[in-house]
Amino acid sequence: MSTMTLDLPEYLHKFAETRATELQFATPEDYMCELAQIAYIEHNSEYFWKEIQKGLDSGPPIPGELVWKELDEQRKLRQRDKVLQEQR
């Protein structure tokens, strides 16, 4: 984590302290961090929904067991190729 110093007008400082207490945050800083995280999610939600939609539009779902089987086969091939290269 990194540190950021934030100068607030007194009324906002008191508000943050009060809300942090009301919402049972450990510190006002934790409350402010939560607000920043919420803003980040809201800012990026359009991108996330577009990516989800791209996945939905990409075709019918593939059963998970087939995906894992394919990935395992690819891993075995890479492992075999590595052994063959080391033997040369």
SULDABEL-V305752 format. One record per residue. N is the residue number from 1. RES is the residue in one letter. OMEGA is omega in whole degrees, 0 to 359 (NA if undefined). Layout:
n=N res=RES omega=OMEGA
n=N res=RES omega=OMEGA
This chain:
n=1 res=M omega=176
n=2 res=S omega=184
n=3 res=T omega=175
n=4 res=M omega=176
n=5 res=T omega=184
n=6 res=L omega=176
n=7 res=D omega=181
n=8 res=L omega=170
n=9 res=P omega=184
n=10 res=E omega=183
n=11 res=Y omega=178
n=12 res=L omega=177
n=13 res=H omega=179
n=14 res=K omega=178
n=15 res=F omega=180
n=16 res=A omega=178
n=17 res=E omega=181
n=18 res=T omega=181
n=19 res=R omega=179
n=20 res=A omega=178
n=21 res=T omega=181
n=22 res=E omega=183
n=23 res=L omega=176
n=24 res=Q omega=170
n=25 res=F omega=181
n=26 res=A omega=182
n=27 res=T omega=173
n=28 res=P omega=178
n=29 res=E omega=178
n=30 res=D omega=177
n=31 res=Y omega=180
n=32 res=M omega=178
n=33 res=C omega=177
n=34 res=E omega=178
n=35 res=L omega=179
n=36 res=A omega=179
n=37 res=Q omega=178
n=38 res=I omega=178
n=39 res=A omega=179
n=40 res=Y omega=180
n=41 res=I omega=179
n=42 res=E omega=181
n=43 res=H omega=184
n=44 res=N omega=185
n=45 res=S omega=179
n=46 res=E omega=178
n=47 res=Y omega=181
n=48 res=F omega=180
n=49 res=W omega=177
n=50 res=K omega=179
n=51 res=E omega=177
n=52 res=I omega=180
n=53 res=Q omega=177
n=54 res=K omega=178
n=55 res=G omega=180
n=56 res=L omega=182
n=57 res=D omega=186
n=58 res=S omega=178
n=59 res=G omega=182
n=60 res=P omega=181
n=61 res=P omega=176
n=62 res=I omega=179
n=63 res=P omega=183
n=64 res=G omega=181
n=65 res=E omega=177
n=66 res=L omega=179
n=67 res=V omega=181
n=68 res=W omega=178
n=69 res=K omega=179
n=70 res=E omega=179
n=71 res=L omega=179
n=72 res=D omega=177
n=73 res=E omega=177
n=74 res=Q omega=179
n=75 res=R omega=179
n=76 res=K omega=178
n=77 res=L omega=178
n=78 res=R omega=179
n=79 res=Q omega=178
n=80 res=R omega=180
n=81 res=D omega=179
n=82 res=K omega=179
n=83 res=V omega=179
n=84 res=L omega=178
n=85 res=Q omega=180
n=86 res=E omega=181
n=87 res=Q omega=181
n=88 res=R omega=NA
